[in-house]
């Protein structure tokens, strides 16, 4: 059954609204959202009738387009999906779809030898494998890296559309450090994938630094009524060029990092560079020395630590010291087990006997943590005049 472009826009808009479960959607709300979408995409300023949206909902519920959307009405007023994970974008491919995709794949494969199309090779293989497994009802023969439990992937298409159509969004976001979610008026510019995790780059206000939001921390999206703030494409394109990963210091400069890689891991690092700036400076019987021009960030440290004793930092000294401290702390974690219950037991002994000894050996980081716990404990239990008599004694081999 042929469907015109305006109807598809309405279906997509209704689907987008009903996926947002942080808001209750009445029929009037859906009419308003569809009217705004048609004006934005097609320049149509004509009002949409209530009957048109009701017919759209019936069409989405039916099997005519293959949607079978589980749209229900709550409290005889609010529309939502009965299945919170449902979207019309998740429906299986039809036989006609598979035939069309097969034609597309064959066409793309003809261009595989041209330099401008080299980046398409992985996408063509994915498409071809998906079509093969769907047609033959067999399992996939290519296992791409994926994380099926990763949250936030349902927002990819909406963010992509917002970027290409220069549309601001209200994003409900909860960072790892925050206890509650905040709503941001966000102007998206770029979608970024790193280690099978997705991020969206943008700003909240003009003149503010870039924010890089993880999609798995997004709890909701909706259109924003603020004016879209444009940004220079060159600035966006080069935003991540000096880093490994996604942690960027906007005011930071890349540093010259030199690493020694042992002989066993050298071929791996040569064939899969850590960064596009990587160069082999020296080759010896024991391994290689490589240089990177990158900012010092968390992902760089994780990359180095992931090699264990196979990689050693030569410079800069700040990175060398940081890696040494993290490795030393990691070793200490296996030498002693710092538990809150153990400290509390020692505190109770100290309160009763006047002293207590912690037998384990701890790092400076953990000693400071113990001191903080002791201070908090005695500040609640000791009279004010006795608090000044607390002392600490630490020793080392």
HELIX and SHEET records of a PDB file:
HELIX    1   1 UNK A    5  UNK A   19  1                                  15    
HELIX    2   2 UNK A   27  UNK A   42  1                                  16    
HELIX    3   3 UNK A   50  UNK A   61  1                                  12    
HELIX    4   4 UNK A   88  UNK A   90  5                                   3    
HELIX    5   5 UNK A   95  UNK A  109  1                                  15    
HELIX    6   6 UNK A  115  UNK A  120  5                                   6    
HELIX    7   7 UNK A  121  UNK A  136  1                                  16    
HELIX    8   8 UNK A  153  UNK A  155  5                                   3    
HELIX    9   9 UNK A  156  UNK A  164  1                                   9    
HELIX   10  10 UNK A  215  UNK A  217  5                                   3    
HELIX   11  11 UNK A  233  UNK A  237  1                                   5    
HELIX   12  12 UNK A  263  UNK A  271  1                                   9    
HELIX   13  13 UNK A  298  UNK A  305  1                                   8    
HELIX   14  14 UNK A  308  UNK A  310  5                                   3    
HELIX   15  15 UNK A  317  UNK A  335  1                                  19    
HELIX   16  16 UNK A  340  UNK A  353  1                                  14    
HELIX   17  17 UNK A  364  UNK A  381  1                                  18    
HELIX   18  18 UNK A  384  UNK A  389  5                                   6    
SHEET    1   A 2 UNK A  71  UNK A  74  0                                        
SHEET    2   A 2 UNK A  78  UNK A  81 -1                                        
SHEET    1   B 5 UNK A 211  UNK A 214  0                                        
SHEET    2   B 5 UNK A 197  UNK A 203 -1                                        
SHEET    3   B 5 UNK A 182  UNK A 194 -1                                        
SHEET    4   B 5 UNK A 169  UNK A 173 -1                                        
SHEET    5   B 5 UNK A 218  UNK A 223 -1                                        
SHEET    1   C 4 UNK A 279  UNK A 283  0                                        
SHEET    2   C 4 UNK A 287  UNK A 294 -1                                        
SHEET    3   C 4 UNK A 255  UNK A 262 -1                                        
SHEET    4   C 4 UNK A 311  UNK A 315 -1                                        
END                                                                             
